[in-house]
């Protein structure tokens, strides 16, 4: 569905997903209102917010919007998960979402729709079990983080907003995210499987992330949790093989599990070695037409 004529506010509008979403919505004829971090400035047309303290600095500056898309949050893969880093990640998602929702709830006319990013980390390490939106949450730091994050977003329902929680998988883009970090070693012929390679990676191309978010904004029947992943998750071994084929590079140098744990600690266990086989049941039942449902075509597209 097109968002032509919508007025949509976005947090994290300058990030990888936010920039692509902003461009697409603008092309569709929407008016995008980006949130900016910091203190509101006199006579500024921008909307300022303080994520971990008060939410929107002056809620009246937002005016009427049809939807708010909340994408902001600390990068979870910038370094080891120290106690301090975990707190920053938690506060940037859970506290920020709660503060934003409270600000929106106080508006004279709250937005009709609140779309909040979440992640497939909700499900935890589950081996080869097929996971849909109704599957129970897992265990571990990411699972607990996602549960609290989604609970904060769901509070928007009390103000009459339609809430969509988009659980995003491993985003494939040459501009950022996990794939960009992989490209250099793979192009230098130093890429290989991680651990035993049997763990499932549930991936999604950036164009489909944007498409799913647009669907969440415009489809009034869509509500609750939505898995934003390809319908064809692959094991790390298959991912490695296909990426090497697309780049025309051998993939003979493995990244042993013990090395990953030594370098990255808990983060390696959950992000690299954990297995999460997620199925986008809600989207396939809509049905949503994926632009790049299989890994090879997606990689060839995003890597041009």
C-alpha positions as CSV (number, residue, x, y, z in Angstrom):
1,X,0.0,0.0,0.0
2,X,1.2,3.5,-0.7
3,X,1.6,6.1,2.1
4,X,0.7,9.0,-0.2
5,X,-0.6,12.0,1.9
6,X,0.5,10.5,5.2
7,X,2.4,12.6,7.8
8,X,4.8,10.3,9.5
9,X,7.3,10.9,12.3
10,X,10.4,8.8,12.5
11,X,13.0,8.3,15.3
12,X,16.4,7.0,14.1
13,X,15.7,8.6,10.7
14,X,19.4,9.0,9.8
15,X,20.3,5.4,10.5
16,X,20.5,2.6,7.9
17,X,16.8,1.6,8.0
18,X,15.6,5.1,8.8
19,X,17.3,6.7,5.8
20,X,16.0,4.1,3.4
21,X,12.5,4.4,4.9
22,X,12.5,8.2,4.7
23,X,13.5,8.1,1.1
24,X,10.8,5.6,0.2
25,X,8.0,7.4,2.0
26,X,9.0,10.7,0.5
27,X,8.9,9.2,-3.0
28,X,5.4,7.9,-2.2
29,X,4.2,11.4,-1.3
30,X,4.4,11.3,2.5
31,X,5.6,14.1,4.6
32,X,8.3,12.8,6.9
33,X,9.0,14.4,10.2
34,X,12.4,13.3,11.6
35,X,13.0,13.4,15.3
36,X,16.3,15.0,16.4
37,X,18.1,14.3,19.7
38,X,18.7,17.3,21.9
39,X,17.0,20.3,23.4
40,X,14.4,22.1,21.5
41,X,15.7,25.4,19.9
42,X,13.6,28.6,19.5
43,X,11.9,28.9,16.1
44,X,13.2,25.6,14.9
45,X,10.9,23.6,12.6
46,X,12.4,20.4,13.9
47,X,11.0,18.1,16.6
48,X,13.5,17.4,19.3
49,X,13.5,14.5,21.8
50,X,15.4,13.3,24.7
51,X,15.1,9.5,24.5
52,X,16.2,8.4,28.0
53,X,14.8,11.3,30.1
54,X,11.6,12.9,28.9
55,X,10.7,11.8,25.4
56,X,9.5,14.6,23.1
57,X,10.8,17.9,24.5
58,X,7.8,19.9,23.4
59,X,5.1,17.5,22.2
60,X,3.0,20.3,20.7
61,X,5.9,20.9,18.2
62,X,5.0,17.5,16.6
63,X,1.6,18.6,15.4
64,X,-0.7,16.0,14.0
65,X,0.9,12.9,12.5
66,X,-0.8,9.8,11.1
67,X,1.9,7.4,12.4
68,X,5.2,7.3,14.4
69,X,7.9,4.8,13.4
70,X,10.3,4.2,16.2
71,X,13.7,2.9,15.0
72,X,16.2,4.6,17.3
73,X,18.5,2.5,19.6
74,X,22.1,1.9,20.6
75,X,23.9,-0.4,18.2
76,X,24.1,-3.9,19.9
77,X,27.2,-5.0,17.9
78,X,29.7,-2.2,18.6
79,X,31.7,-4.2,21.2
80,X,31.7,-6.6,24.1
81,X,28.6,-6.5,26.3
82,X,30.0,-5.0,29.4
83,X,27.6,-4.2,32.3
84,X,27.8,-0.5,31.2
85,X,27.1,-1.3,27.5
86,X,24.2,-3.5,28.4
87,X,22.7,-0.6,30.4
88,X,23.2,1.7,27.4
89,X,21.5,-0.7,25.1
90,X,18.6,-1.3,27.5
91,X,18.0,2.4,28.2
92,X,18.2,3.4,24.5
93,X,15.4,0.9,23.7
94,X,13.2,0.3,26.7
95,X,13.4,3.6,28.5
96,X,13.4,5.6,25.2
97,X,10.3,3.7,23.9
98,X,8.5,4.2,27.2
99,X,9.3,7.9,27.3
100,X,8.3,8.4,23.6
101,X,5.0,6.5,24.1
102,X,4.1,8.6,27.2
103,X,4.8,11.8,25.2
104,X,2.6,10.7,22.4
105,X,-0.2,9.6,24.7
106,X,-0.4,13.2,26.1
107,X,-1.0,14.7,22.7
108,X,-4.5,16.1,22.1
109,X,-4.6,13.9,19.1
110,X,-2.2,10.9,19.4
111,X,-1.1,9.3,16.1
112,X,-3.4,6.5,14.9
113,X,-0.4,4.1,14.4
114,X,2.7,3.4,16.4
115,X,5.3,1.1,14.6
116,X,8.1,0.0,16.8
117,X,11.2,-1.9,15.8
118,X,12.1,-5.0,17.7
119,X,14.4,-7.9,16.9
120,X,14.3,-11.7,16.4
121,X,16.5,-11.9,19.4
122,X,13.1,-12.1,21.2
123,X,13.2,-15.9,20.5
124,X,16.7,-16.6,21.7
125,X,18.8,-19.6,20.7
126,X,16.3,-22.3,19.6
127,X,18.3,-24.6,17.3
128,X,16.3,-25.8,14.3
129,X,12.8,-25.1,15.8
130,X,10.6,-23.1,13.4
131,X,9.5,-19.9,15.2
132,X,6.5,-17.8,14.3
133,X,5.0,-14.7,15.9
134,X,3.1,-16.8,18.5
135,X,6.2,-18.7,19.6
136,X,7.3,-18.2,23.2
137,X,10.2,-15.9,24.0
138,X,13.6,-17.4,24.6
139,X,16.3,-16.7,27.3
140,X,19.3,-14.5,27.4
141,X,20.1,-10.8,27.3
142,X,18.6,-10.1,23.9
143,X,15.4,-12.0,24.6
144,X,14.8,-10.2,27.8
145,X,15.6,-6.9,26.2
146,X,13.2,-7.5,23.3
147,X,10.4,-8.5,25.7
148,X,10.8,-5.3,27.8
149,X,11.1,-3.2,24.6
150,X,7.9,-4.6,23.1
151,X,6.1,-4.2,26.4
152,X,7.0,-0.5,26.5
153,X,5.7,-0.1,22.9
154,X,2.4,-1.9,23.7
155,X,1.6,0.8,26.3
156,X,0.6,2.9,23.3
157,X,-2.5,0.8,22.9
158,X,-3.8,2.5,26.1
159,X,-4.0,5.7,24.2
160,X,-5.9,4.1,21.3
161,X,-3.0,3.7,18.9
162,X,-2.7,0.7,16.6
163,X,0.7,-0.9,17.6
164,X,2.9,-3.0,15.3
165,X,6.0,-4.6,16.8
166,X,8.4,-5.4,13.9
167,X,10.9,-8.1,14.8
168,X,13.7,-7.6,12.4
169,X,16.2,-10.2,11.4
170,X,19.8,-9.9,10.2
171,X,19.6,-7.0,7.7
172,X,21.5,-7.4,4.5
173,X,22.9,-4.1,3.0
174,X,26.2,-3.0,1.6
175,X,25.7,0.3,3.4
176,X,25.8,-1.0,7.0
177,X,24.8,-3.7,9.4
178,X,26.2,-7.2,9.6
179,X,26.8,-7.8,5.9
180,X,29.1,-4.7,5.6
181,X,31.3,-6.0,8.3
182,X,31.6,-9.4,6.6
183,X,32.5,-8.0,3.1
184,X,36.2,-7.1,3.8
185,X,37.3,-10.5,5.1
186,X,35.3,-12.3,2.4
187,X,36.7,-10.2,-0.3
188,X,40.2,-10.9,1.1
189,X,39.5,-14.6,0.8
190,X,39.5,-14.8,4.6
191,X,35.8,-15.6,5.1
192,X,34.4,-18.9,6.4
193,X,31.8,-20.5,8.6
194,X,31.3,-19.4,12.2
195,X,31.5,-22.1,14.8
196,X,30.1,-25.4,13.3
197,X,28.0,-23.5,10.8
198,X,24.8,-25.3,11.8
199,X,23.1,-22.3,13.4
200,X,20.3,-20.7,11.5
201,X,20.5,-17.0,10.5
202,X,17.2,-15.4,9.7
203,X,18.0,-12.6,7.3
204,X,16.1,-9.9,5.5
205,X,17.2,-7.5,2.7
206,X,17.0,-3.8,3.4
207,X,14.4,-3.2,0.6
208,X,12.1,-5.7,2.3
209,X,12.6,-4.1,5.7
210,X,11.4,-0.9,4.2
211,X,8.5,-2.6,2.5
212,X,7.4,-4.3,5.6
213,X,7.5,-1.0,7.6
214,X,5.4,0.7,4.9
215,X,2.9,-2.2,5.2
216,X,2.8,-1.7,8.9
217,X,2.1,2.0,8.5
218,X,-0.6,1.7,6.0
219,X,-2.3,-1.7,6.6
220,X,-5.0,-1.0,9.2
221,X,-5.6,-4.7,9.8
222,X,-2.0,-5.3,10.8
223,X,-1.4,-5.2,14.5
224,X,0.8,-6.9,17.1
225,X,4.0,-8.8,16.4
226,X,5.4,-9.2,12.8
227,X,8.5,-11.2,11.9
228,X,10.5,-9.1,9.4
229,X,12.6,-11.9,7.9
230,X,12.8,-13.8,4.6
231,X,10.6,-16.9,4.3
232,X,13.8,-18.8,3.6
233,X,16.2,-18.7,6.6
234,X,19.5,-20.4,6.0
235,X,22.3,-22.0,8.2
236,X,25.5,-20.1,8.6
237,X,27.2,-22.7,6.5
238,X,24.9,-22.1,3.6
239,X,25.0,-18.3,4.1
240,X,28.8,-18.5,3.9
241,X,28.8,-20.6,0.8
242,X,26.3,-18.4,-1.1
243,X,28.1,-15.2,-0.1
244,X,31.4,-16.6,-1.3
245,X,29.8,-17.6,-4.6
246,X,28.3,-14.2,-5.2
247,X,31.7,-12.5,-4.4
248,X,33.6,-15.2,-6.4
249,X,35.8,-15.9,-3.4
250,X,36.7,-19.1,-1.5
251,X,35.4,-19.6,2.0
252,X,38.0,-21.8,3.6
253,X,38.9,-20.0,6.8
254,X,36.6,-20.9,9.6
255,X,35.9,-18.6,12.6
256,X,36.0,-21.1,15.5
257,X,33.5,-20.8,18.3
258,X,36.2,-20.6,21.0
259,X,37.8,-17.6,19.1
260,X,34.5,-15.8,18.8
261,X,33.8,-16.3,22.5
262,X,37.3,-15.1,23.5
263,X,37.0,-12.0,21.3
264,X,33.3,-11.0,21.9
265,X,32.1,-12.9,24.9
266,X,28.4,-13.1,25.5
267,X,27.7,-11.1,22.3
268,X,29.3,-13.9,20.2
269,X,27.1,-16.5,21.9
270,X,23.9,-14.7,21.1
271,X,24.6,-12.9,17.8
272,X,26.9,-15.3,16.0
273,X,26.6,-18.8,17.5
274,X,22.9,-18.8,18.5
275,X,20.4,-20.4,16.1
276,X,17.1,-18.6,15.4
277,X,15.0,-20.1,12.6
278,X,12.2,-17.5,12.2
279,X,9.3,-17.8,9.8
280,X,7.3,-14.6,8.7
281,X,3.9,-16.3,9.2
282,X,1.9,-13.0,9.5
283,X,3.4,-11.6,6.3
284,X,2.9,-14.7,4.3
285,X,-0.7,-14.9,5.3
286,X,-1.4,-11.2,4.3
287,X,0.1,-12.0,1.8
288,X,3.1,-9.7,1.6
289,X,5.1,-10.1,-1.6
290,X,8.8,-10.2,-0.8
291,X,11.1,-8.4,-3.2
292,X,14.0,-10.7,-2.4
293,X,12.8,-14.0,-0.8
294,X,15.9,-16.0,-1.5
295,X,19.4,-15.3,-0.3
296,X,21.3,-15.4,-3.6
297,X,19.1,-12.9,-5.3
298,X,19.1,-10.6,-2.3
299,X,22.9,-10.6,-2.1
300,X,23.3,-10.0,-5.8
301,X,20.9,-7.1,-5.5
302,X,22.3,-5.3,-2.4
303,X,25.9,-5.9,-3.7
304,X,25.0,-4.9,-7.2
